[in-house]
């Protein structure tokens, strides 16, 4: 963070200084006292299980310069009415003091984090860039990311999530984007929003918030995203597989490990791309990243080179690891929705050509009344895809098993289990050298533990 005295922090946040107003915060802003270091600002959140104010002394002892708090603590602090809102105001205040920073913001029902990681790696070729690992995409994570920017930063790449109408509008109030990317409008969170149209309404808030002269990057292949064009006064750039898209892919293929190769086509020229990421769905994310990088001034050859060099950054997103015995584990357990489930199953089947494919699938959250039907469709898709075995775990496992059972031509085996331990046992009883295993579910299911347990086996 840029150095600021407590007096300035109090002015930005509407708080009151307790202690010397000349104390300077020059380190990061943290919400975990264990992450505090010299010059840090510790934001004391009061949660359901713990009160950050109880850890203020530990943060100060670790070197933190001050505390952002809702009540006075024993040490330098700025007392505010609401720490979360104050954190957002502080982030906006810092960003307003960094006029040379280009803000790129990404939203969508699926692929936000992977696309953010690609854009961050591309933007790094144009200048010092800040982008967070993982999904720091809410009202706490996003301002913490913004506050990592300093005077040297030229690109700030942010991910924006939403659980309802107005959430993205709040986030863009903290960090108005110069480039706004909308990937897709799927069925993720439809249980909270009520309909895909409401999801589109919420996601489109990002293009309405563009700064003057900004660029909206929209998916030409998604009608609900393409329809957002009239909602922005900025320049519109489209990406996708459509021949009418401004940035598109030609000649797509997948290698034996499911990594895409294609020709990147832009108005400025074309260049070959060989992704290190797995799955044909990664092409859409790469095209979105290319369109955003193009808006930031990179040419097609540099964008293609950057995409070809980009490595996975965030955990549990199509992580491919091979055991000593040749068993390949695809850990995609961070999140799941119907579209990403189908895409991951398709990658599994492609990678396993000539080998046995096992899919370990858990709950897809936040689908509301459509949950049972959507899980059944995923079970059916897995069976029709020809997986050798299907292990379905926890909530809605019966629906997935039922869907698979509807495919009369399928000769594979479906095992229904209650929890992670049972899933690991079922796999260990069945896996043989050179098998390929996909593990996927929403984060709440915790299926990354299945992948970790399988990889922990020596495989010999």
Legacy VTK file of the C-alpha trace (Angstrom):
# vtk DataFile Version 3.0
C-alpha trace
ASCII
DATASET POLYDATA
POINTS 460 float
0.000 0.000 0.000
1.107 3.588 -0.526
2.324 5.146 2.759
-0.423 7.048 4.553
-0.532 8.619 8.022
-3.415 7.704 10.296
-4.809 11.196 9.856
-5.251 10.548 6.116
-6.711 7.085 6.727
-9.214 8.600 9.159
-10.170 11.258 6.615
-10.701 8.673 3.863
-12.683 6.264 6.021
-14.607 8.790 8.112
-12.974 7.404 11.256
-11.372 8.819 14.367
-7.694 8.479 15.262
-6.767 7.079 18.642
-3.080 7.640 19.269
-0.705 9.728 17.201
-2.206 10.863 13.861
1.324 10.952 12.436
1.835 7.192 12.621
2.399 6.010 9.043
1.014 2.822 7.538
3.386 1.681 4.818
2.913 -2.068 4.799
0.068 -4.274 3.615
-3.479 -4.272 4.956
-4.240 -7.630 6.579
-7.246 -9.262 8.250
-5.277 -12.064 9.899
-3.037 -10.977 12.772
-0.615 -13.779 11.877
0.039 -12.054 8.534
0.890 -8.720 10.168
4.375 -7.344 9.669
6.276 -4.078 9.892
4.128 -1.104 8.882
0.948 -3.128 8.278
-2.614 -2.045 8.981
-4.611 -4.751 10.749
-8.330 -4.616 9.942
-10.163 -6.057 12.951
-13.274 -7.835 11.714
-15.791 -9.218 14.180
-16.986 -12.576 12.870
-19.271 -15.327 14.094
-16.431 -17.367 15.585
-13.779 -14.780 16.452
-13.444 -11.064 17.090
-10.467 -9.486 15.377
-10.228 -6.884 18.115
-9.034 -9.653 20.439
-6.006 -10.130 18.182
-5.085 -6.458 17.790
-2.328 -6.677 20.397
-0.764 -9.642 18.575
-0.829 -7.766 15.266
0.808 -4.705 16.823
3.417 -6.891 18.529
4.232 -8.400 15.122
5.027 -4.946 13.786
1.705 -3.609 12.527
1.666 0.181 12.575
-2.003 0.490 13.507
-5.432 -1.134 13.639
-8.628 -0.338 11.741
-11.288 -1.075 14.327
-14.865 -0.538 15.431
-13.824 0.184 19.005
-10.600 1.538 20.525
-7.798 -0.930 21.148
-4.607 -0.631 23.142
-2.414 0.945 20.492
-2.604 3.243 17.448
-5.911 2.796 15.655
-8.562 4.384 13.478
-12.034 3.721 14.863
-14.824 3.476 12.295
-18.519 2.574 12.365
-18.108 -0.406 10.001
-14.731 -2.005 9.246
-15.892 -3.606 6.001
-17.223 -0.362 4.544
-14.181 1.522 5.793
-11.922 -0.995 4.064
-13.743 -0.306 0.798
-13.458 3.469 1.261
-9.752 3.129 2.020
-9.209 1.076 -1.139
-11.034 3.656 -3.243
-9.039 6.451 -1.601
-5.756 4.724 -2.392
-6.801 3.987 -5.986
-7.757 7.631 -6.506
-4.178 8.515 -5.533
-2.800 6.232 -8.278
-3.879 7.871 -11.544
-1.483 5.810 -13.687
-3.086 2.461 -12.810
-5.260 0.681 -15.383
-7.976 -1.365 -13.683
-9.211 -4.508 -15.430
-12.161 -6.263 -13.797
-13.529 -9.709 -14.667
-16.898 -11.264 -13.890
-18.946 -14.222 -15.117
-20.646 -17.367 -13.902
-17.616 -19.560 -14.627
-13.936 -19.047 -15.379
-13.422 -15.756 -13.512
-10.348 -16.806 -11.578
-8.603 -18.578 -14.457
-9.229 -15.609 -16.753
-8.074 -13.142 -14.115
-4.863 -15.161 -13.756
-4.298 -15.086 -17.533
-4.921 -11.342 -17.761
-2.616 -10.737 -14.828
0.214 -12.653 -16.491
-0.356 -10.838 -19.796
-0.546 -7.416 -18.139
2.729 -8.173 -16.372
4.384 -7.946 -19.774
3.241 -4.332 -20.061
4.291 -3.145 -16.608
4.176 -3.846 -12.855
0.920 -5.682 -12.172
-1.085 -6.624 -9.091
-3.513 -9.539 -9.273
-4.498 -11.906 -6.468
-4.034 -15.660 -6.399
-7.301 -17.422 -5.730
-10.757 -15.861 -5.673
-10.490 -12.560 -3.809
-13.680 -11.375 -5.442
-15.958 -10.120 -2.655
-16.417 -7.039 -0.499
-13.398 -7.968 1.636
-11.050 -9.685 -0.806
-11.362 -7.082 -3.551
-10.366 -4.041 -1.443
-7.500 -6.030 0.063
-6.252 -6.616 -3.479
-6.632 -2.952 -4.438
-4.659 -1.970 -1.344
-1.678 -4.003 -2.587
-1.174 -1.447 -5.362
1.452 1.249 -4.946
3.054 4.039 -6.947
4.916 1.551 -9.160
1.774 -0.387 -10.136
0.551 0.078 -13.694
-2.054 -2.686 -13.966
-4.539 -3.875 -11.356
-6.483 -7.014 -12.347
-9.532 -7.784 -10.235
-12.170 -10.497 -10.049
-15.725 -9.485 -9.142
-18.300 -11.945 -7.859
-21.953 -11.459 -7.026
-24.526 -13.167 -4.839
-27.273 -10.699 -5.699
-28.271 -7.574 -7.581
-26.104 -4.606 -6.596
-23.080 -6.571 -5.396
-20.944 -5.812 -8.444
-22.137 -2.206 -8.402
-20.740 -1.997 -4.851
-17.403 -3.495 -5.922
-17.085 -1.185 -8.921
-17.729 1.706 -6.554
-14.483 0.681 -4.859
-12.573 0.075 -8.104
-14.188 1.536 -11.250
-12.783 -0.451 -14.191
-11.019 0.839 -17.286
-11.542 -2.587 -18.878
-14.581 -4.669 -17.885
-14.721 -8.334 -18.953
-17.928 -10.410 -18.861
-17.308 -14.090 -19.554
-20.696 -15.772 -19.430
-24.079 -16.010 -17.761
-24.632 -19.564 -16.585
-26.688 -21.342 -13.981
-24.210 -20.947 -11.113
-25.994 -19.169 -8.214
-29.349 -19.400 -9.998
-30.793 -20.532 -6.669
-29.871 -17.152 -5.185
-30.765 -15.005 -8.196
-33.910 -16.791 -9.302
-33.167 -16.756 -13.056
-30.374 -16.387 -15.603
-31.879 -13.037 -16.587
-31.332 -11.777 -13.041
-27.770 -13.088 -13.154
-27.236 -11.143 -16.390
-28.672 -8.035 -14.783
-26.191 -8.351 -11.926
-23.154 -9.208 -14.065
-23.903 -6.311 -16.417
-23.384 -3.815 -13.601
-19.682 -4.099 -14.357
-19.968 -2.547 -17.835
-22.236 0.207 -16.544
-19.434 1.281 -14.198
-16.709 1.766 -16.830
-14.582 4.853 -16.465
-14.770 7.395 -19.304
-12.937 6.011 -22.322
-13.138 2.472 -20.973
-13.613 -0.798 -22.847
-16.236 -3.503 -22.329
-15.012 -6.977 -23.322
-18.058 -9.156 -24.032
-18.526 -12.807 -24.993
-19.991 -12.905 -28.500
-21.029 -16.554 -28.004
-23.299 -15.852 -25.021
-26.494 -13.997 -26.033
-27.095 -12.659 -22.528
-23.579 -11.227 -22.417
-23.664 -9.840 -25.953
-26.936 -8.107 -25.043
-25.073 -6.029 -22.429
-23.576 -3.841 -25.154
-26.244 -1.080 -24.864
-25.658 -0.887 -21.108
-22.263 0.777 -21.474
-21.030 4.052 -22.897
-17.585 2.528 -23.379
-16.068 0.926 -26.427
-17.225 -2.678 -26.939
-14.841 -5.445 -27.964
-16.132 -8.986 -28.451
-14.413 -12.346 -28.099
-15.445 -15.915 -28.781
-15.646 -18.611 -31.381
-18.171 -16.690 -33.438
-16.748 -15.585 -36.822
-18.052 -12.106 -36.026
-16.069 -11.792 -32.784
-13.305 -9.181 -32.746
-10.957 -11.623 -31.000
-11.454 -15.279 -31.880
-9.793 -18.655 -32.245
-9.204 -20.563 -35.469
-7.992 -24.118 -36.008
-8.571 -25.382 -32.468
-7.084 -28.733 -31.473
-6.310 -30.525 -28.205
-3.062 -32.383 -27.599
-2.889 -35.745 -25.838
-3.000 -34.047 -22.397
-6.049 -31.970 -23.284
-4.182 -28.691 -23.828
-5.546 -26.410 -26.532
-3.703 -25.165 -29.586
-5.234 -22.519 -31.829
-4.561 -19.450 -33.910
-5.405 -16.189 -32.163
-7.187 -13.912 -34.641
-7.450 -10.170 -33.962
-8.046 -7.086 -36.124
-4.310 -6.360 -35.840
-3.188 -9.787 -36.983
-2.933 -13.461 -36.033
-0.515 -15.588 -34.022
-0.298 -19.219 -32.835
-1.124 -20.128 -29.222
-0.250 -23.339 -27.349
-1.864 -23.226 -23.917
-0.406 -24.928 -20.869
-3.921 -25.016 -19.418
-6.156 -28.046 -19.865
-9.492 -28.251 -21.659
-11.215 -26.659 -24.600
-13.064 -24.377 -22.176
-9.712 -22.709 -21.456
-9.827 -21.310 -25.001
-12.737 -19.009 -24.125
-10.876 -17.739 -21.065
-7.767 -17.177 -23.157
-9.714 -15.230 -25.782
-11.235 -13.022 -23.077
-7.763 -12.405 -21.663
-6.442 -11.628 -25.129
-9.204 -9.088 -25.742
-8.475 -7.427 -22.392
-4.742 -7.351 -23.100
-5.422 -5.888 -26.529
-7.412 -3.116 -24.851
-4.359 -2.492 -22.663
-2.171 -2.019 -25.740
-0.503 -5.403 -26.351
-0.146 -6.706 -29.913
-1.201 -10.166 -31.144
2.279 -11.696 -31.188
3.017 -10.630 -27.612
-0.425 -11.725 -26.431
-0.013 -15.157 -28.066
3.437 -15.582 -26.526
2.076 -14.589 -23.125
-0.858 -16.979 -23.346
1.445 -19.816 -24.392
3.697 -19.156 -21.404
0.917 -18.603 -18.843
0.900 -21.180 -16.078
-1.843 -22.091 -13.606
-1.731 -19.716 -10.641
-4.719 -20.536 -8.425
-5.064 -23.912 -6.710
-7.472 -26.753 -7.532
-8.438 -25.545 -10.988
-7.677 -28.280 -13.522
-4.455 -29.171 -11.704
-2.994 -32.196 -13.495
-0.551 -34.380 -11.541
0.833 -37.812 -12.348
1.681 -40.496 -9.812
4.709 -42.765 -10.063
2.549 -45.536 -11.527
1.155 -43.281 -14.253
-2.215 -42.581 -12.594
-3.149 -39.050 -13.641
-5.210 -36.960 -11.216
-7.113 -33.893 -12.429
-7.966 -31.806 -9.379
-10.682 -29.321 -10.364
-12.312 -29.276 -6.941
-12.394 -25.552 -6.231
-15.841 -24.921 -7.664
-18.477 -26.390 -9.957
-21.588 -25.572 -11.922
-23.324 -27.522 -14.711
-21.303 -25.923 -17.519
-17.913 -26.404 -15.868
-18.832 -29.964 -14.825
-19.566 -30.957 -18.408
-16.392 -29.248 -19.649
-14.231 -31.043 -17.066
-15.779 -34.438 -17.874
-15.068 -33.850 -21.568
-11.414 -33.070 -20.744
-11.180 -36.245 -18.654
-12.451 -38.413 -21.498
-10.113 -36.754 -23.995
-7.070 -37.217 -21.757
-7.936 -40.844 -21.045
-8.129 -42.056 -24.627
-6.942 -45.663 -24.454
-6.985 -45.567 -20.634
-9.681 -45.902 -17.983
-11.379 -42.692 -16.856
-12.862 -42.208 -13.390
-14.944 -39.171 -12.444
-15.344 -38.313 -8.751
-18.177 -35.791 -8.630
-19.730 -33.971 -5.693
-22.355 -31.362 -5.055
-22.869 -28.291 -7.225
-24.064 -25.613 -4.832
-26.567 -22.773 -5.131
-28.743 -24.300 -7.864
-31.968 -23.887 -5.933
-35.037 -25.784 -7.120
-33.196 -27.069 -10.198
-30.497 -28.851 -8.163
-31.809 -32.414 -8.462
-32.467 -32.131 -12.197
-29.098 -30.519 -12.918
-27.216 -33.179 -10.959
-29.091 -35.896 -12.816
-28.064 -34.327 -16.130
-24.416 -34.376 -15.042
-24.621 -38.062 -14.169
-26.163 -38.712 -17.564
-23.469 -36.650 -19.319
-20.707 -38.598 -17.570
-22.223 -41.911 -18.598
-22.815 -40.829 -22.197
-19.221 -39.583 -22.329
-18.076 -43.124 -21.650
-16.258 -42.820 -18.329
-15.152 -46.180 -16.938
-16.300 -45.378 -13.445
-18.321 -42.737 -11.640
-17.976 -42.055 -7.907
-20.689 -39.672 -6.702
-20.286 -38.086 -3.281
-22.583 -36.537 -0.684
-25.566 -34.310 -1.359
-27.351 -34.986 -4.662
-25.230 -38.094 -5.258
-28.394 -40.129 -5.740
-29.548 -37.755 -8.478
-26.251 -38.129 -10.343
-26.365 -41.892 -9.972
-29.943 -41.889 -11.249
-28.955 -39.830 -14.266
-26.124 -42.193 -15.112
-28.493 -45.130 -14.752
-30.707 -43.704 -17.484
-27.994 -44.377 -20.077
-28.723 -47.984 -20.985
-25.722 -48.320 -23.275
-23.223 -47.362 -20.567
-21.073 -50.260 -19.368
-19.270 -48.371 -16.588
-19.705 -48.627 -12.831
-21.376 -46.039 -10.583
-20.540 -45.966 -6.860
-22.510 -43.754 -4.495
-20.744 -42.716 -1.259
-21.481 -40.360 1.604
-18.183 -38.576 2.201
-14.564 -37.943 1.233
-13.187 -40.931 3.148
-15.541 -43.333 1.432
-14.694 -41.840 -1.955
-10.981 -42.376 -1.347
-11.615 -45.969 -0.301
-13.730 -46.628 -3.393
-11.023 -45.262 -5.663
-8.173 -47.116 -3.977
-10.079 -50.364 -4.507
-10.419 -49.699 -8.232
-7.502 -47.654 -9.553
-4.851 -49.316 -11.674
-1.681 -47.890 -13.240
-2.272 -45.294 -15.984
-5.908 -44.604 -15.023
-7.085 -40.988 -15.199
-9.137 -39.495 -12.357
-11.140 -36.255 -12.329
-12.192 -34.781 -8.980
-14.760 -31.978 -9.176
-17.418 -30.339 -6.992
-18.344 -27.020 -5.458
-15.991 -25.754 -2.781
-18.351 -26.713 0.041
-17.825 -30.403 -0.758
-14.085 -30.278 0.005
-13.253 -32.876 -2.639
-9.721 -31.545 -3.053
-9.005 -33.908 -0.142
-9.858 -36.840 -2.399
-7.273 -35.729 -4.948
-4.673 -35.133 -2.248
-5.280 -38.560 -0.711
-5.015 -40.342 -4.045
-1.805 -38.521 -4.889
-0.388 -39.369 -1.467
-0.486 -43.059 -2.417
2.938 -44.040 -3.695
1.395 -45.585 -6.806
3.896 -48.432 -6.902
LINES 1 461
460 0 1 2 3 4 5 6 7 8 9 10 11 12 13 14 15 16 17 18 19 20 21 22 23 24 25 26 27 28 29 30 31 32 33 34 35 36 37 38 39 40 41 42 43 44 45 46 47 48 49 50 51 52 53 54 55 56 57 58 59 60 61 62 63 64 65 66 67 68 69 70 71 72 73 74 75 76 77 78 79 80 81 82 83 84 85 86 87 88 89 90 91 92 93 94 95 96 97 98 99 100 101 102 103 104 105 106 107 108 109 110 111 112 113 114 115 116 117 118 119 120 121 122 123 124 125 126 127 128 129 130 131 132 133 134 135 136 137 138 139 140 141 142 143 144 145 146 147 148 149 150 151 152 153 154 155 156 157 158 159 160 161 162 163 164 165 166 167 168 169 170 171 172 173 174 175 176 177 178 179 180 181 182 183 184 185 186 187 188 189 190 191 192 193 194 195 196 197 198 199 200 201 202 203 204 205 206 207 208 209 210 211 212 213 214 215 216 217 218 219 220 221 222 223 224 225 226 227 228 229 230 231 232 233 234 235 236 237 238 239 240 241 242 243 244 245 246 247 248 249 250 251 252 253 254 255 256 257 258 259 260 261 262 263 264 265 266 267 268 269 270 271 272 273 274 275 276 277 278 279 280 281 282 283 284 285 286 287 288 289 290 291 292 293 294 295 296 297 298 299 300 301 302 303 304 305 306 307 308 309 310 311 312 313 314 315 316 317 318 319 320 321 322 323 324 325 326 327 328 329 330 331 332 333 334 335 336 337 338 339 340 341 342 343 344 345 346 347 348 349 350 351 352 353 354 355 356 357 358 359 360 361 362 363 364 365 366 367 368 369 370 371 372 373 374 375 376 377 378 379 380 381 382 383 384 385 386 387 388 389 390 391 392 393 394 395 396 397 398 399 400 401 402 403 404 405 406 407 408 409 410 411 412 413 414 415 416 417 418 419 420 421 422 423 424 425 426 427 428 429 430 431 432 433 434 435 436 437 438 439 440 441 442 443 444 445 446 447 448 449 450 451 452 453 454 455 456 457 458 459
